[in-house]
Amino acid sequence: MLCAFFIYFGLMPPGTFTDQLGNQITVAFPPQRIISLVPSQTELLADLELDSRVVGITKFCVHPESWRKSKKIIGGTKQFRFDIIQRLKPDLIIGNKEENYQEGIEQLRQTYPVWMSDIVTLSDALAMIAHVGLLTDTSQRAMDIATQIRNSFSRVQKLSPLRTLYLIWRDPWMAAAPGTFIHEMMSLAGFQNCLDNSRYPELTAENIAALNPQLILLSSEPFPFRQKHIGEIQEICPQAKITLVDGEMFSWYGSRLKYFAGYLEKITNNC
C-alpha cells in the first residue's frame, strides 16, 4: 500500500529526491538536523513527530508554540540568518517557492540540500506531505495525515457561491486571486472569487467598489485585519457582508488542512 501511495505521487527512493520545482537533491538518509523555512511545513514536521530532529525554524513558525523556545530561530521567511544556519549544520532544509526568497535559497543551495515545495492546489499540498514523509522517513505518519485531510474535505459542505473578495493586505489593498492556494481553498469552500487577475493584485478603493463583492473576507495574515478595519471596508462597499477569517485556515498547506472543514462549519453563519 505504501509503495502504491508513493508511486502515485511520483516519489523517488530514499537518498535522492526531486522537489516540487524539479530540482534533485541528495540527503544523508534519514536526515537528523532539519531546518524549516515555512510555518505551515514546520507544523507538519511537528505532526510527523520530528521534534528531536528539527533544529531550526523561522520567527513566523508559531505552531507548535513550544518550538519557539526549544528551536533556534534562523530569521524570517524572507531574511535568513546565514550565520545561525551555518552553526546548526543542517543536513536538510525545507522551503517554499512563494514564501521564501530566491536569492537566499540559492545561497543555501550552495552548501546544503534544500527541498522546495510549490503549492497552488490541494493536490500539490497532499503531494508535499507525502514527499516530506518520504524525505524524513516518516512515510506512514505522512500517509495518515494525508488520509485525514482527504476525508475531511470529502465532508466539506460548500457555502453559497457569493461573489467574494479575500483581502490579505492594507495600504495598499491587496487580495488573493486565481493562481494562489488561497483561491483554491476559497473554491473548495464554495466562494466565487470576484477577481480574475493573477496572484496578488494591488487594488484601489475604486477598484474594490467596482468589483461589487457580496462578501469580503479579511484575513488575519499576513496583514492582521481586526474588527476596527471592518468599518473602513464597509465605507467602500456598503452593501457587502464583511467578516474576519483565520488566514492560517486558508493559506497554510500542511497538516492544518485537516481542520478546514470544521472551521468552515464555524464561520457559516458569518458568511
Secondary structure, 3 states (H helix, E strand, C coil): CHHHHHHHCCCCCCCEEECCCCCEEECCCCCCCEEECCHHHHHHHHHCCCCCCEEEECCCCCCCCCHHHHCEECEECCEECHHHHHHHCCCEEEEECCCCCHHHHHHHHCCCCEEEECCCCHHHHHHHHHHHHHHCCCHHHHHHHHHHHHHHHHCCCCCCCCEEEEEEECCCEEECCCCCHHHHHHHHHCCEECCCCCCCCEECHHHHHHHCCCEEEEECCCCCCCHHHHHHHHHHCCCCEEEEECHHHHHCCCHHHHHHHHHHHHHHHHC
